[in-house]
Amino acid sequence: MRRSRFQFTIRQLLAIVGLTAVLCSLFVDFHWPIELAIACVPLGYLVERMRGESGIMSAMMAGALGFIAYGLMRFAEDSAHSPSAFFGDGPVPYVTLFGCLGFAFGTMFGLGACELLALFGRFRAMLRSARTARQAGPGGR
């Protein structure tokens, strides 16, 4: 039986509630913008995985966009408080630096998560084959 796109299981709802609680606890301190940029990456990965794809492309794009938004925020804060001669007058260095960092982070997260899922799948298959071999052991038990 195929579920509709917006129907969640109890396990998925518990995971969403737990993730929301962790994110809300992280947003209490001052560094919530970078935590929000980092949180974009797993969300992008999960959205693409729910569609049945690999998840790597969405993780890369979500990382780049999240970190670009963080870079623009840092530019606005830095130019308001203390203009720096290192980054020049515009937001281009901020966008370039943080966009590349976010793209690399999203790529590594997506590849690592895919490898971890593949490893978990192989481990489950190994356990399943060990159980069937034990059940069909000598003596026909």
Phi, psi and omega per residue, in radians:
M1 nan 2.332 -3.105
R2 -1.691 2.295 3.120
R3 -1.466 2.704 3.059
S4 -1.263 2.921 -3.028
R5 -1.174 -0.486 -3.027
F6 -1.900 0.306 3.107
Q7 -1.742 2.179 -3.100
F8 -1.885 2.628 3.011
T9 -1.471 2.976 3.132
I10 -1.100 -0.706 3.137
R11 -1.093 -0.717 3.124
Q12 -1.169 -0.697 3.108
L13 -1.131 -0.699 3.086
L14 -1.115 -0.680 3.104
A15 -1.139 -0.698 3.127
I16 -1.145 -0.750 3.119
V17 -1.126 -0.748 3.114
G18 -1.113 -0.740 3.112
L19 -1.118 -0.714 3.108
T20 -1.107 -0.704 3.114
A21 -1.120 -0.735 3.118
V22 -1.135 -0.769 3.133
L23 -1.106 -0.718 3.121
C24 -1.140 -0.620 3.107
S25 -1.242 -0.522 3.112
L26 -1.310 -0.489 -3.085
F27 -1.358 0.002 -3.104
V28 -1.248 -0.643 -3.087
D29 -1.468 -3.021 -3.017
F30 -1.332 -0.400 -2.999
H31 -1.607 0.539 -3.101
W32 -1.152 -0.500 -3.135
P33 -1.137 -0.706 3.132
I34 -1.248 -0.571 3.082
E35 -1.171 -0.624 3.075
L36 -1.167 -0.690 3.098
A37 -1.128 -0.682 3.117
I38 -1.225 -0.623 -3.124
A39 -1.208 -0.342 3.102
C40 -1.132 -0.554 -3.044
V41 -1.156 -0.933 3.110
P42 -1.119 -0.558 3.104
L43 -1.154 -0.737 3.059
G44 -1.089 -0.697 3.104
Y45 -1.092 -0.813 -3.100
L46 -1.159 -0.632 3.127
V47 -1.101 -0.771 3.140
E48 -1.237 -0.620 3.095
R49 -1.135 -0.622 3.109
M50 -1.166 -0.444 3.076
R51 -1.425 -0.085 3.096
G52 1.623 0.228 3.136
E53 -1.815 -3.048 -3.035
S54 -1.271 -0.625 3.131
G55 1.701 -0.187 -3.057
I56 -1.242 -0.761 -3.101
M57 -1.113 -0.755 3.129
S58 -1.177 -0.607 3.089
A59 -1.138 -0.706 3.119
M60 -1.125 -0.821 -3.099
M61 -1.196 -0.699 3.120
A62 -1.143 -0.673 3.091
G63 -1.105 -0.805 -3.135
A64 -1.105 -0.801 -3.120
L65 -1.184 -0.709 3.116
G66 -1.108 -0.752 -3.133
F67 -1.288 -0.527 3.040
I68 -1.136 -0.735 3.092
A69 -1.084 -0.698 3.090
Y70 -1.139 -0.708 3.109
G71 -1.086 -0.695 3.098
L72 -1.166 -0.642 3.080
M73 -1.155 -0.734 3.094
R74 -1.094 -0.681 3.103
F75 -1.086 -0.783 -3.136
A76 -1.120 -0.714 -3.137
E77 -1.213 -0.749 -3.131
D78 -1.166 -0.697 -3.122
S79 -1.274 -0.442 3.105
A80 -1.355 -0.618 -3.065
H81 -1.611 -0.936 -3.100
S82 -2.594 1.734 3.123
P83 -1.044 2.341 -3.076
S84 -1.911 2.416 3.083
A85 -1.395 -0.274 -3.106
F86 -1.182 -0.783 -3.099
F87 -1.602 0.006 3.108
G88 1.405 -2.790 -3.039
D89 -1.702 -0.306 -3.034
G90 -1.994 3.085 -3.119
P91 -1.479 -0.030 -3.055
V92 -1.038 -0.787 3.109
P93 -1.100 -0.655 3.105
Y94 -1.115 -0.830 -3.121
V95 -1.108 -0.733 -3.126
T96 -1.162 -0.852 -3.113
L97 -1.089 -0.935 -3.083
F98 -1.261 -0.532 3.073
G99 -1.133 -0.750 3.098
C100 -1.168 -0.691 3.088
L101 -1.099 -0.759 3.127
G102 -1.165 -0.679 3.100
F103 -1.103 -0.763 3.127
A104 -1.164 -0.732 3.121
F105 -1.106 -0.759 3.123
G106 -1.128 -0.673 3.103
T107 -1.117 -0.840 -3.128
M108 -1.149 -0.653 3.102
F109 -1.139 -0.805 -3.127
G110 -1.093 -0.794 3.124
L111 -1.149 -0.736 3.129
G112 -1.131 -0.713 3.130
A113 -1.171 -0.681 3.095
C114 -1.128 -0.732 3.111
E115 -1.150 -0.692 3.123
L116 -1.128 -0.719 3.091
L117 -1.140 -0.684 3.102
A118 -1.143 -0.724 3.111
L119 -1.124 -0.713 3.098
F120 -1.116 -0.699 3.094
G121 -1.115 -0.719 3.094
R122 -1.149 -0.664 3.117
F123 -1.140 -0.742 3.099
R124 -1.117 -0.695 3.108
A125 -1.140 -0.658 3.111
M126 -1.140 -0.754 3.093
L127 -1.122 -0.700 3.129
R128 -1.115 -0.731 3.130
S129 -1.215 -0.574 3.094
A130 -1.186 -0.665 3.098
R131 -1.145 -0.768 -3.136
T132 -1.182 -0.604 3.123
A133 -1.203 -0.633 3.131
R134 -1.239 -0.653 -3.132
Q135 -1.230 -0.600 3.135
A136 -1.693 0.645 -3.094
G137 -1.263 -3.026 -3.093
P138 -1.135 2.529 3.135
G139 1.634 -0.064 3.088
G140 1.222 0.438 3.138
R141 -1.316 nan nan
